[in-house]
Amino acid sequence: MTAIERIAEARAAALGSLSRAAAGDSLCTLDRERMPAAKYHEGAVAALGDALRAARRDQPAPSADGWGEEWSARAERDVSWRAYLAGGRDALRALAPAFAAR
């Protein structure tokens, strides 16, 4: 399996997890109890989308530790943003071997 295929597969899995966490509801309408789980998976989908675009352009994948740095200030104040960043960074860390295989 190529790196692009691995990233696409991981992104599809993250999207499925996001759909299950949202249970068909818009992310804008989720209550506080379900929001962190949904935002975590949303962050994974976003980060893996960035990684997939980079791989298709034969560019380096985003750094797990640096991904979403522009939202760090928001994450300090908001649990949803913390979950979003954690999901994205965890997803990128999990696929680090696929990036190295490229």
Residue pairs with C-beta under 8 A, 6 or more apart in sequence:
1 9
3 55
3 98
3 99
3 101
3 102
4 52
4 55
4 56
6 95
6 98
7 48
7 51
7 52
7 55
7 95
7 98
8 52
10 48
10 91
10 94
10 95
10 98
11 44
11 45
11 48
11 49
11 51
11 52
14 41
14 44
14 45
14 48
14 87
14 91
15 41
15 45
17 41
17 44
18 38
18 41
18 42
18 44
18 45
21 34
21 37
21 38
21 40
21 41
22 30
22 34
22 38
23 34
27 35
27 38
27 39
27 42
30 38
35 79
35 80
35 83
36 79
36 80
36 82
36 83
37 83
39 80
39 81
39 83
39 84
39 87
40 83
40 84
40 86
40 87
40 90
41 87
42 84
42 87
43 68
43 83
43 84
43 85
43 86
43 87
43 88
43 89
43 91
44 87
44 88
44 90
44 91
46 84
46 88
47 62
47 67
47 68
47 87
47 88
47 89
47 91
47 92
48 88
48 91
48 92
48 95
50 62
50 67
51 61
51 62
51 92
51 95
51 99
54 60
54 61
54 62
55 61
55 99
55 102
60 99
61 92
61 95
61 99
62 92
63 92
64 89
64 90
64 92
64 93
64 96
65 89
67 85
67 88
67 89
67 92
68 75
68 84
68 85
68 88
68 89
71 81
71 84
71 85
72 85
74 81
75 81
75 82
75 84
75 85
76 82
